[in-house]
Amino acid sequence: MRIVVVGASGQLGRELVRVLPPGDTVGLARADLDLRDADAIGPALAARAPAVVINATAENRVDAAEDDPSDAVAVNALAVAALARACRALGALLVHLSTDYVFDGRAGRPYAEDDVPNPLGAYARTKLAGELLARTLAPRHAVVRVAGLYAHGGSRGKGGSFVDRILAQAREGRPLRIVDDQITAPTWARDVAAALARLIPRLHGGSAPGGVYHVTNAGSCSWFEFARTALELAGVRTELSAVSTATFAARAPRPAYSVLANTRLAALGEPPLRSWRAALEAYLAA
């Protein structure tokens, strides 16, 4: 079963390439395949004849997309359509990564896979468009939503992961202002990759149905609590203050509560991902 990981240089892509079978896995970084060139996608995949394509790429500069959504539209939507058409032609399974930001955060409870999305900003709308295109154009597909993703090296578009950025700033003695009224389930990309390494053979073999899956570390916290815990576990001290979303005044709106219920994963009998705190401890130890 040949697997092509698109976005192999990103924080989740790197972890996927690390855990998937090395002899059967091909990683395509941006230098190998730039998803902004939709016409290049079909030939690139056809040349590698995959049974499974994992799209771990995203244009995730959330605030920048409010002013100019063109890159987000190209990568998060139009490229997904091209990937889905290529997978349909090859008879391949498309596993497309999406985000908790497709929800508006007003439910006040963890979102299940069949809850109706209502994205708030330009980035979130392009991610939902990508989901719908994958589900419409790829007969064999799985949409996997994650939340608060972090990994060593982080996201290039954001200048590193949230954890790495706050620790670096704290070690420089810089004060930190972190929002305390946005609740999510911070998730280590390594745990998502391990869950997908178990799930993908089942999806490909037919023992697990396609559709939408939520894959996050268990539990929830605010970004302020997450930052405070990371500093405590790392033994780093700095001035840390909690601020409201309104005070922080980011360009793009964010959901106030975007915790995802991993309902379908549990229904398959797959083990739940560990708690966000346990994952953070392991991340810092690694």
ChimeraX commands (.cxc) that place a marker at each C-alpha (Angstrom):
marker #1 position 0.00,0.00,0.00 radius 0.5
marker #1 position 1.87,3.04,-1.24 radius 0.5
marker #1 position 1.10,6.21,0.73 radius 0.5
marker #1 position 1.89,9.71,-0.49 radius 0.5
marker #1 position 2.05,12.40,2.22 radius 0.5
marker #1 position 1.50,15.85,0.73 radius 0.5
marker #1 position 2.91,18.53,2.99 radius 0.5
marker #1 position 5.66,16.27,4.31 radius 0.5
marker #1 position 7.72,19.21,5.59 radius 0.5
marker #1 position 4.90,20.53,7.80 radius 0.5
marker #1 position 4.49,19.73,11.47 radius 0.5
marker #1 position 2.00,16.87,10.95 radius 0.5
marker #1 position 3.56,15.75,7.67 radius 0.5
marker #1 position 6.94,15.22,9.33 radius 0.5
marker #1 position 5.36,13.08,12.04 radius 0.5
marker #1 position 3.40,11.04,9.49 radius 0.5
marker #1 position 6.52,10.28,7.47 radius 0.5
marker #1 position 8.25,9.27,10.71 radius 0.5
marker #1 position 5.60,6.68,11.74 radius 0.5
marker #1 position 4.27,5.31,8.44 radius 0.5
marker #1 position 6.03,2.31,6.81 radius 0.5
marker #1 position 9.22,3.78,5.27 radius 0.5
marker #1 position 9.32,1.48,2.27 radius 0.5
marker #1 position 5.74,2.32,1.29 radius 0.5
marker #1 position 5.64,6.04,2.11 radius 0.5
marker #1 position 6.56,8.92,-0.18 radius 0.5
marker #1 position 6.76,12.40,1.34 radius 0.5
marker #1 position 6.19,15.42,-0.89 radius 0.5
marker #1 position 7.32,18.73,0.56 radius 0.5
marker #1 position 6.44,22.09,-0.93 radius 0.5
marker #1 position 9.64,22.00,-2.97 radius 0.5
marker #1 position 8.40,18.75,-4.55 radius 0.5
marker #1 position 4.79,19.84,-5.08 radius 0.5
marker #1 position 3.52,23.37,-4.59 radius 0.5
marker #1 position -0.24,23.07,-4.11 radius 0.5
marker #1 position -0.75,26.59,-5.39 radius 0.5
marker #1 position -0.07,25.08,-8.84 radius 0.5
marker #1 position -3.22,22.98,-9.13 radius 0.5
marker #1 position -2.31,21.78,-12.63 radius 0.5
marker #1 position 0.80,20.04,-11.29 radius 0.5
marker #1 position -1.07,17.92,-8.74 radius 0.5
marker #1 position -2.58,15.27,-11.00 radius 0.5
marker #1 position 0.65,14.42,-12.85 radius 0.5
marker #1 position 2.67,14.40,-9.61 radius 0.5
marker #1 position 0.36,11.85,-8.01 radius 0.5
marker #1 position -0.05,9.76,-11.17 radius 0.5
marker #1 position 3.74,9.40,-11.38 radius 0.5
marker #1 position 3.77,7.85,-7.91 radius 0.5
marker #1 position 0.63,5.68,-8.22 radius 0.5
marker #1 position -0.44,5.85,-4.56 radius 0.5
marker #1 position -3.15,3.76,-2.91 radius 0.5
marker #1 position -3.55,6.47,-0.25 radius 0.5
marker #1 position -2.93,10.22,-0.39 radius 0.5
marker #1 position -2.72,12.17,2.87 radius 0.5
marker #1 position -3.12,15.92,2.49 radius 0.5
marker #1 position -1.38,17.41,5.52 radius 0.5
marker #1 position -0.90,20.82,3.90 radius 0.5
marker #1 position -2.72,23.99,4.94 radius 0.5
marker #1 position -2.36,27.70,4.41 radius 0.5
marker #1 position -2.96,28.54,8.06 radius 0.5
marker #1 position -2.05,32.20,8.41 radius 0.5
marker #1 position -5.45,32.88,9.90 radius 0.5
marker #1 position -5.21,36.64,10.32 radius 0.5
marker #1 position -3.48,37.27,6.98 radius 0.5
marker #1 position -6.33,35.49,5.19 radius 0.5
marker #1 position -8.77,38.18,6.35 radius 0.5
marker #1 position -6.91,40.77,4.28 radius 0.5
marker #1 position -5.93,38.56,1.34 radius 0.5
marker #1 position -7.52,35.10,1.17 radius 0.5
marker #1 position -6.01,34.18,-2.21 radius 0.5
marker #1 position -3.35,31.79,-0.86 radius 0.5
marker #1 position -5.84,30.20,1.53 radius 0.5
marker #1 position -8.33,29.66,-1.29 radius 0.5
marker #1 position -5.62,28.19,-3.53 radius 0.5
marker #1 position -4.18,25.76,-0.96 radius 0.5
marker #1 position -7.12,24.97,1.30 radius 0.5
marker #1 position -9.81,24.67,-1.38 radius 0.5
marker #1 position -8.72,24.61,-5.04 radius 0.5
marker #1 position -5.76,22.29,-4.41 radius 0.5
marker #1 position -8.00,19.91,-2.48 radius 0.5
marker #1 position -10.31,19.71,-5.50 radius 0.5
marker #1 position -7.33,18.80,-7.67 radius 0.5
marker #1 position -6.14,16.20,-5.14 radius 0.5
marker #1 position -9.63,14.70,-4.96 radius 0.5
marker #1 position -9.94,14.47,-8.76 radius 0.5
marker #1 position -6.51,12.84,-8.97 radius 0.5
marker #1 position -7.46,10.31,-6.27 radius 0.5
marker #1 position -10.69,9.52,-8.11 radius 0.5
marker #1 position -8.76,8.85,-11.31 radius 0.5
marker #1 position -6.27,6.62,-9.47 radius 0.5
marker #1 position -8.84,4.85,-7.31 radius 0.5
marker #1 position -6.91,6.09,-4.28 radius 0.5
marker #1 position -8.14,6.95,-0.80 radius 0.5
marker #1 position -7.84,10.66,0.05 radius 0.5
marker #1 position -7.25,11.48,3.71 radius 0.5
marker #1 position -7.68,15.23,4.07 radius 0.5
marker #1 position -6.73,17.11,7.25 radius 0.5
marker #1 position -9.03,19.86,8.45 radius 0.5
marker #1 position -9.59,21.96,11.55 radius 0.5
marker #1 position -11.79,22.72,14.55 radius 0.5
marker #1 position -12.12,26.25,13.14 radius 0.5
marker #1 position -14.91,25.07,10.82 radius 0.5
marker #1 position -17.18,25.48,13.89 radius 0.5
marker #1 position -18.34,28.79,15.33 radius 0.5
marker #1 position -17.74,27.80,18.98 radius 0.5
marker #1 position -21.23,28.64,20.20 radius 0.5
marker #1 position -22.40,25.10,21.05 radius 0.5
marker #1 position -20.79,25.10,24.51 radius 0.5
marker #1 position -20.06,21.37,24.27 radius 0.5
marker #1 position -17.62,19.20,22.31 radius 0.5
marker #1 position -18.49,19.07,18.62 radius 0.5
marker #1 position -19.32,15.68,17.12 radius 0.5
marker #1 position -18.41,14.77,13.55 radius 0.5
marker #1 position -21.98,15.24,12.31 radius 0.5
marker #1 position -22.49,18.70,13.84 radius 0.5
marker #1 position -23.13,21.37,11.24 radius 0.5
marker #1 position -20.09,23.62,10.63 radius 0.5
marker #1 position -20.37,27.40,10.67 radius 0.5
marker #1 position -16.94,28.96,10.03 radius 0.5
marker #1 position -16.34,32.50,11.28 radius 0.5
marker #1 position -13.40,33.79,9.19 radius 0.5
marker #1 position -11.84,33.57,5.74 radius 0.5
marker #1 position -9.33,30.86,6.68 radius 0.5
marker #1 position -12.06,28.76,8.29 radius 0.5
marker #1 position -14.33,29.15,5.26 radius 0.5
marker #1 position -11.59,27.92,2.93 radius 0.5
marker #1 position -11.00,24.91,5.17 radius 0.5
marker #1 position -14.69,24.01,5.10 radius 0.5
marker #1 position -14.67,24.43,1.32 radius 0.5
marker #1 position -11.78,21.95,1.16 radius 0.5
marker #1 position -13.73,19.46,3.27 radius 0.5
marker #1 position -16.75,19.69,0.99 radius 0.5
marker #1 position -14.65,19.37,-2.16 radius 0.5
marker #1 position -12.85,16.29,-0.81 radius 0.5
marker #1 position -16.14,14.66,0.15 radius 0.5
marker #1 position -17.80,15.54,-3.17 radius 0.5
marker #1 position -15.01,14.74,-5.63 radius 0.5
marker #1 position -13.15,11.81,-4.04 radius 0.5
marker #1 position -15.34,8.67,-3.88 radius 0.5
marker #1 position -12.96,7.21,-1.29 radius 0.5
marker #1 position -12.20,9.83,1.34 radius 0.5
marker #1 position -11.77,10.61,5.02 radius 0.5
marker #1 position -11.76,14.12,6.44 radius 0.5
marker #1 position -9.79,14.30,9.69 radius 0.5
marker #1 position -10.29,17.37,11.87 radius 0.5
marker #1 position -7.60,18.28,14.40 radius 0.5
marker #1 position -7.26,21.16,16.88 radius 0.5
marker #1 position -4.50,23.24,18.43 radius 0.5
marker #1 position -1.84,21.27,16.59 radius 0.5
marker #1 position 1.80,21.58,17.66 radius 0.5
marker #1 position 5.04,19.71,16.94 radius 0.5
marker #1 position 8.79,20.21,17.01 radius 0.5
marker #1 position 9.69,22.68,14.29 radius 0.5
marker #1 position 6.10,23.88,14.22 radius 0.5
marker #1 position 4.32,25.52,11.36 radius 0.5
marker #1 position 6.56,27.46,8.99 radius 0.5
marker #1 position 3.75,29.94,8.23 radius 0.5
marker #1 position 3.42,30.77,11.93 radius 0.5
marker #1 position 7.10,30.84,12.79 radius 0.5
marker #1 position 7.06,27.64,14.85 radius 0.5
marker #1 position 4.59,25.90,17.12 radius 0.5
marker #1 position 2.67,27.72,19.86 radius 0.5
marker #1 position 4.64,25.89,22.56 radius 0.5
marker #1 position 8.02,26.63,21.02 radius 0.5
marker #1 position 7.16,30.29,20.48 radius 0.5
marker #1 position 6.03,30.96,24.05 radius 0.5
marker #1 position 9.00,29.12,25.53 radius 0.5
marker #1 position 11.43,31.02,23.31 radius 0.5
marker #1 position 9.86,34.35,24.26 radius 0.5
marker #1 position 9.84,33.45,27.95 radius 0.5
marker #1 position 13.51,32.47,27.88 radius 0.5
marker #1 position 14.25,35.88,26.38 radius 0.5
marker #1 position 12.50,37.46,29.37 radius 0.5
marker #1 position 9.64,38.80,27.30 radius 0.5
marker #1 position 6.22,39.14,28.99 radius 0.5
marker #1 position 3.43,37.01,27.53 radius 0.5
marker #1 position -0.21,37.98,27.01 radius 0.5
marker #1 position -2.35,34.93,26.17 radius 0.5
marker #1 position -6.11,34.73,25.60 radius 0.5
marker #1 position -8.03,32.91,28.31 radius 0.5
marker #1 position -11.50,32.80,26.74 radius 0.5
marker #1 position -10.80,30.49,23.79 radius 0.5
marker #1 position -11.14,26.84,24.78 radius 0.5
marker #1 position -9.69,24.03,22.65 radius 0.5
marker #1 position -7.98,20.63,22.89 radius 0.5
marker #1 position -4.27,21.24,22.18 radius 0.5
marker #1 position -2.98,18.25,20.27 radius 0.5
marker #1 position 0.52,16.91,19.66 radius 0.5
marker #1 position 0.95,16.09,15.97 radius 0.5
marker #1 position 2.85,12.91,16.91 radius 0.5
marker #1 position -0.27,11.50,18.59 radius 0.5
marker #1 position -2.41,12.33,15.53 radius 0.5
marker #1 position 0.14,10.63,13.27 radius 0.5
marker #1 position 0.12,7.50,15.43 radius 0.5
marker #1 position -3.70,7.39,15.37 radius 0.5
marker #1 position -3.74,7.81,11.59 radius 0.5
marker #1 position -1.13,5.08,11.16 radius 0.5
marker #1 position -3.63,2.73,12.82 radius 0.5
marker #1 position -6.72,4.11,11.09 radius 0.5
marker #1 position -5.53,4.36,7.48 radius 0.5
marker #1 position -5.09,0.61,6.87 radius 0.5
marker #1 position -8.62,0.12,8.16 radius 0.5
marker #1 position -9.97,2.85,5.89 radius 0.5
marker #1 position -8.12,1.43,2.91 radius 0.5
marker #1 position -9.15,-2.14,3.67 radius 0.5
marker #1 position -12.79,-1.28,4.30 radius 0.5
marker #1 position -13.05,-2.26,7.97 radius 0.5
marker #1 position -13.53,1.42,8.83 radius 0.5
marker #1 position -15.96,3.63,6.92 radius 0.5
marker #1 position -14.94,6.86,5.25 radius 0.5
marker #1 position -16.35,10.24,6.19 radius 0.5
marker #1 position -15.41,12.71,8.90 radius 0.5
marker #1 position -13.26,11.87,11.95 radius 0.5
marker #1 position -12.13,14.00,14.88 radius 0.5
marker #1 position -8.65,13.18,16.21 radius 0.5
marker #1 position -7.44,15.24,19.17 radius 0.5
marker #1 position -5.81,14.79,22.52 radius 0.5
marker #1 position -8.34,14.32,25.33 radius 0.5
marker #1 position -9.59,17.08,27.59 radius 0.5
marker #1 position -9.65,20.82,27.01 radius 0.5
marker #1 position -8.17,24.07,28.26 radius 0.5
marker #1 position -7.79,27.72,27.37 radius 0.5
marker #1 position -4.74,28.91,25.49 radius 0.5
marker #1 position -3.70,30.72,28.69 radius 0.5
marker #1 position -3.87,27.48,30.72 radius 0.5
marker #1 position -1.95,25.66,28.00 radius 0.5
marker #1 position 0.78,28.31,28.00 radius 0.5
marker #1 position 0.99,28.38,31.81 radius 0.5
marker #1 position 1.27,24.57,31.93 radius 0.5
marker #1 position 4.00,24.54,29.28 radius 0.5
marker #1 position 6.01,27.11,31.22 radius 0.5
marker #1 position 5.58,25.18,34.48 radius 0.5
marker #1 position 6.57,21.85,32.95 radius 0.5
marker #1 position 9.59,23.40,31.21 radius 0.5
marker #1 position 10.67,25.23,34.38 radius 0.5
marker #1 position 10.67,28.60,32.63 radius 0.5
marker #1 position 9.54,31.77,34.38 radius 0.5
marker #1 position 8.31,35.02,32.87 radius 0.5
marker #1 position 5.51,37.51,33.30 radius 0.5
marker #1 position 2.31,35.85,32.07 radius 0.5
marker #1 position -1.03,37.60,31.91 radius 0.5
marker #1 position -4.46,36.49,30.73 radius 0.5
marker #1 position -6.31,38.69,28.26 radius 0.5
marker #1 position -9.67,38.47,26.57 radius 0.5
marker #1 position -10.13,37.84,22.86 radius 0.5
marker #1 position -11.61,41.33,22.57 radius 0.5
marker #1 position -8.54,42.88,24.21 radius 0.5
marker #1 position -6.14,40.87,22.07 radius 0.5
marker #1 position -7.99,42.15,18.97 radius 0.5
marker #1 position -6.74,39.64,16.42 radius 0.5
marker #1 position -7.70,40.35,12.82 radius 0.5
marker #1 position -9.65,37.11,12.30 radius 0.5
marker #1 position -12.48,35.84,14.51 radius 0.5
marker #1 position -11.85,32.58,16.37 radius 0.5
marker #1 position -14.33,30.13,17.91 radius 0.5
marker #1 position -14.64,30.59,21.67 radius 0.5
marker #1 position -15.09,26.84,22.25 radius 0.5
marker #1 position -13.85,24.41,19.61 radius 0.5
marker #1 position -13.29,21.15,21.49 radius 0.5
marker #1 position -13.87,18.13,19.24 radius 0.5
marker #1 position -15.50,14.89,20.39 radius 0.5
marker #1 position -13.64,11.89,18.94 radius 0.5
marker #1 position -16.91,9.99,18.59 radius 0.5
marker #1 position -16.30,7.98,15.43 radius 0.5
marker #1 position -12.80,6.93,16.44 radius 0.5
marker #1 position -14.21,5.56,19.71 radius 0.5
marker #1 position -17.00,3.76,17.84 radius 0.5
marker #1 position -14.35,1.83,15.90 radius 0.5
marker #1 position -12.78,0.65,19.14 radius 0.5
marker #1 position -9.66,2.70,18.55 radius 0.5
marker #1 position -7.88,3.77,21.75 radius 0.5
marker #1 position -8.46,7.40,22.78 radius 0.5
marker #1 position -5.56,9.80,22.50 radius 0.5
marker #1 position -3.96,10.66,25.84 radius 0.5
marker #1 position -4.81,13.86,27.67 radius 0.5
marker #1 position -3.46,17.15,26.37 radius 0.5
marker #1 position -1.35,17.55,29.53 radius 0.5
marker #1 position 0.21,14.08,29.23 radius 0.5
marker #1 position 0.95,14.77,25.57 radius 0.5
marker #1 position 2.55,18.12,26.43 radius 0.5
marker #1 position 4.73,16.47,29.08 radius 0.5
marker #1 position 5.90,13.89,26.52 radius 0.5
marker #1 position 6.49,16.59,23.91 radius 0.5
marker #1 position 8.70,18.61,26.24 radius 0.5
marker #1 position 10.58,15.48,27.32 radius 0.5
marker #1 position 11.20,14.56,23.68 radius 0.5
marker link #1:1,2 radius 0.2
marker link #1:2,3 radius 0.2
marker link #1:3,4 radius 0.2
marker link #1:4,5 radius 0.2
marker link #1:5,6 radius 0.2
marker link #1:6,7 radius 0.2
marker link #1:7,8 radius 0.2
marker link #1:8,9 radius 0.2
marker link #1:9,10 radius 0.2
marker link #1:10,11 radius 0.2
marker link #1:11,12 radius 0.2
marker link #1:12,13 radius 0.2
marker link #1:13,14 radius 0.2
marker link #1:14,15 radius 0.2
marker link #1:15,16 radius 0.2
marker link #1:16,17 radius 0.2
marker link #1:17,18 radius 0.2
marker link #1:18,19 radius 0.2
marker link #1:19,20 radius 0.2
marker link #1:20,21 radius 0.2
marker link #1:21,22 radius 0.2
marker link #1:22,23 radius 0.2
marker link #1:23,24 radius 0.2
marker link #1:24,25 radius 0.2
marker link #1:25,26 radius 0.2
marker link #1:26,27 radius 0.2
marker link #1:27,28 radius 0.2
marker link #1:28,29 radius 0.2
marker link #1:29,30 radius 0.2
marker link #1:30,31 radius 0.2
marker link #1:31,32 radius 0.2
marker link #1:32,33 radius 0.2
marker link #1:33,34 radius 0.2
marker link #1:34,35 radius 0.2
marker link #1:35,36 radius 0.2
marker link #1:36,37 radius 0.2
marker link #1:37,38 radius 0.2
marker link #1:38,39 radius 0.2
marker link #1:39,40 radius 0.2
marker link #1:40,41 radius 0.2
marker link #1:41,42 radius 0.2
marker link #1:42,43 radius 0.2
marker link #1:43,44 radius 0.2
marker link #1:44,45 radius 0.2
marker link #1:45,46 radius 0.2
marker link #1:46,47 radius 0.2
marker link #1:47,48 radius 0.2
marker link #1:48,49 radius 0.2
marker link #1:49,50 radius 0.2
marker link #1:50,51 radius 0.2
marker link #1:51,52 radius 0.2
marker link #1:52,53 radius 0.2
marker link #1:53,54 radius 0.2
marker link #1:54,55 radius 0.2
marker link #1:55,56 radius 0.2
marker link #1:56,57 radius 0.2
marker link #1:57,58 radius 0.2
marker link #1:58,59 radius 0.2
marker link #1:59,60 radius 0.2
marker link #1:60,61 radius 0.2
marker link #1:61,62 radius 0.2
marker link #1:62,63 radius 0.2
marker link #1:63,64 radius 0.2
marker link #1:64,65 radius 0.2
marker link #1:65,66 radius 0.2
marker link #1:66,67 radius 0.2
marker link #1:67,68 radius 0.2
marker link #1:68,69 radius 0.2
marker link #1:69,70 radius 0.2
marker link #1:70,71 radius 0.2
marker link #1:71,72 radius 0.2
marker link #1:72,73 radius 0.2
marker link #1:73,74 radius 0.2
marker link #1:74,75 radius 0.2
marker link #1:75,76 radius 0.2
marker link #1:76,77 radius 0.2
marker link #1:77,78 radius 0.2
marker link #1:78,79 radius 0.2
marker link #1:79,80 radius 0.2
marker link #1:80,81 radius 0.2
marker link #1:81,82 radius 0.2
marker link #1:82,83 radius 0.2
marker link #1:83,84 radius 0.2
marker link #1:84,85 radius 0.2
marker link #1:85,86 radius 0.2
marker link #1:86,87 radius 0.2
marker link #1:87,88 radius 0.2
marker link #1:88,89 radius 0.2
marker link #1:89,90 radius 0.2
marker link #1:90,91 radius 0.2
marker link #1:91,92 radius 0.2
marker link #1:92,93 radius 0.2
marker link #1:93,94 radius 0.2
marker link #1:94,95 radius 0.2
marker link #1:95,96 radius 0.2
marker link #1:96,97 radius 0.2
marker link #1:97,98 radius 0.2
marker link #1:98,99 radius 0.2
marker link #1:99,100 radius 0.2
marker link #1:100,101 radius 0.2
marker link #1:101,102 radius 0.2
marker link #1:102,103 radius 0.2
marker link #1:103,104 radius 0.2
marker link #1:104,105 radius 0.2
marker link #1:105,106 radius 0.2
marker link #1:106,107 radius 0.2
marker link #1:107,108 radius 0.2
marker link #1:108,109 radius 0.2
marker link #1:109,110 radius 0.2
marker link #1:110,111 radius 0.2
marker link #1:111,112 radius 0.2
marker link #1:112,113 radius 0.2
marker link #1:113,114 radius 0.2
marker link #1:114,115 radius 0.2
marker link #1:115,116 radius 0.2
marker link #1:116,117 radius 0.2
marker link #1:117,118 radius 0.2
marker link #1:118,119 radius 0.2
marker link #1:119,120 radius 0.2
marker link #1:120,121 radius 0.2
marker link #1:121,122 radius 0.2
marker link #1:122,123 radius 0.2
marker link #1:123,124 radius 0.2
marker link #1:124,125 radius 0.2
marker link #1:125,126 radius 0.2
marker link #1:126,127 radius 0.2
marker link #1:127,128 radius 0.2
marker link #1:128,129 radius 0.2
marker link #1:129,130 radius 0.2
marker link #1:130,131 radius 0.2
marker link #1:131,132 radius 0.2
marker link #1:132,133 radius 0.2
marker link #1:133,134 radius 0.2
marker link #1:134,135 radius 0.2
marker link #1:135,136 radius 0.2
marker link #1:136,137 radius 0.2
marker link #1:137,138 radius 0.2
marker link #1:138,139 radius 0.2
marker link #1:139,140 radius 0.2
marker link #1:140,141 radius 0.2
marker link #1:141,142 radius 0.2
marker link #1:142,143 radius 0.2
marker link #1:143,144 radius 0.2
marker link #1:144,145 radius 0.2
marker link #1:145,146 radius 0.2
marker link #1:146,147 radius 0.2
marker link #1:147,148 radius 0.2
marker link #1:148,149 radius 0.2
marker link #1:149,150 radius 0.2
marker link #1:150,151 radius 0.2
marker link #1:151,152 radius 0.2
marker link #1:152,153 radius 0.2
marker link #1:153,154 radius 0.2
marker link #1:154,155 radius 0.2
marker link #1:155,156 radius 0.2
marker link #1:156,157 radius 0.2
marker link #1:157,158 radius 0.2
marker link #1:158,159 radius 0.2
marker link #1:159,160 radius 0.2
marker link #1:160,161 radius 0.2
marker link #1:161,162 radius 0.2
marker link #1:162,163 radius 0.2
marker link #1:163,164 radius 0.2
marker link #1:164,165 radius 0.2
marker link #1:165,166 radius 0.2
marker link #1:166,167 radius 0.2
marker link #1:167,168 radius 0.2
marker link #1:168,169 radius 0.2
marker link #1:169,170 radius 0.2
marker link #1:170,171 radius 0.2
marker link #1:171,172 radius 0.2
marker link #1:172,173 radius 0.2
marker link #1:173,174 radius 0.2
marker link #1:174,175 radius 0.2
marker link #1:175,176 radius 0.2
marker link #1:176,177 radius 0.2
marker link #1:177,178 radius 0.2
marker link #1:178,179 radius 0.2
marker link #1:179,180 radius 0.2
marker link #1:180,181 radius 0.2
marker link #1:181,182 radius 0.2
marker link #1:182,183 radius 0.2
marker link #1:183,184 radius 0.2
marker link #1:184,185 radius 0.2
marker link #1:185,186 radius 0.2
marker link #1:186,187 radius 0.2
marker link #1:187,188 radius 0.2
marker link #1:188,189 radius 0.2
marker link #1:189,190 radius 0.2
marker link #1:190,191 radius 0.2
marker link #1:191,192 radius 0.2
marker link #1:192,193 radius 0.2
marker link #1:193,194 radius 0.2
marker link #1:194,195 radius 0.2
marker link #1:195,196 radius 0.2
marker link #1:196,197 radius 0.2
marker link #1:197,198 radius 0.2
marker link #1:198,199 radius 0.2
marker link #1:199,200 radius 0.2
marker link #1:200,201 radius 0.2
marker link #1:201,202 radius 0.2
marker link #1:202,203 radius 0.2
marker link #1:203,204 radius 0.2
marker link #1:204,205 radius 0.2
marker link #1:205,206 radius 0.2
marker link #1:206,207 radius 0.2
marker link #1:207,208 radius 0.2
marker link #1:208,209 radius 0.2
marker link #1:209,210 radius 0.2
marker link #1:210,211 radius 0.2
marker link #1:211,212 radius 0.2
marker link #1:212,213 radius 0.2
marker link #1:213,214 radius 0.2
marker link #1:214,215 radius 0.2
marker link #1:215,216 radius 0.2
marker link #1:216,217 radius 0.2
marker link #1:217,218 radius 0.2
marker link #1:218,219 radius 0.2
marker link #1:219,220 radius 0.2
marker link #1:220,221 radius 0.2
marker link #1:221,222 radius 0.2
marker link #1:222,223 radius 0.2
marker link #1:223,224 radius 0.2
marker link #1:224,225 radius 0.2
marker link #1:225,226 radius 0.2
marker link #1:226,227 radius 0.2
marker link #1:227,228 radius 0.2
marker link #1:228,229 radius 0.2
marker link #1:229,230 radius 0.2
marker link #1:230,231 radius 0.2
marker link #1:231,232 radius 0.2
marker link #1:232,233 radius 0.2
marker link #1:233,234 radius 0.2
marker link #1:234,235 radius 0.2
marker link #1:235,236 radius 0.2
marker link #1:236,237 radius 0.2
marker link #1:237,238 radius 0.2
marker link #1:238,239 radius 0.2
marker link #1:239,240 radius 0.2
marker link #1:240,241 radius 0.2
marker link #1:241,242 radius 0.2
marker link #1:242,243 radius 0.2
marker link #1:243,244 radius 0.2
marker link #1:244,245 radius 0.2
marker link #1:245,246 radius 0.2
marker link #1:246,247 radius 0.2
marker link #1:247,248 radius 0.2
marker link #1:248,249 radius 0.2
marker link #1:249,250 radius 0.2
marker link #1:250,251 radius 0.2
marker link #1:251,252 radius 0.2
marker link #1:252,253 radius 0.2
marker link #1:253,254 radius 0.2
marker link #1:254,255 radius 0.2
marker link #1:255,256 radius 0.2
marker link #1:256,257 radius 0.2
marker link #1:257,258 radius 0.2
marker link #1:258,259 radius 0.2
marker link #1:259,260 radius 0.2
marker link #1:260,261 radius 0.2
marker link #1:261,262 radius 0.2
marker link #1:262,263 radius 0.2
marker link #1:263,264 radius 0.2
marker link #1:264,265 radius 0.2
marker link #1:265,266 radius 0.2
marker link #1:266,267 radius 0.2
marker link #1:267,268 radius 0.2
marker link #1:268,269 radius 0.2
marker link #1:269,270 radius 0.2
marker link #1:270,271 radius 0.2
marker link #1:271,272 radius 0.2
marker link #1:272,273 radius 0.2
marker link #1:273,274 radius 0.2
marker link #1:274,275 radius 0.2
marker link #1:275,276 radius 0.2
marker link #1:276,277 radius 0.2
marker link #1:277,278 radius 0.2
marker link #1:278,279 radius 0.2
marker link #1:279,280 radius 0.2
marker link #1:280,281 radius 0.2
marker link #1:281,282 radius 0.2
marker link #1:282,283 radius 0.2
marker link #1:283,284 radius 0.2
marker link #1:284,285 radius 0.2
marker link #1:285,286 radius 0.2
view
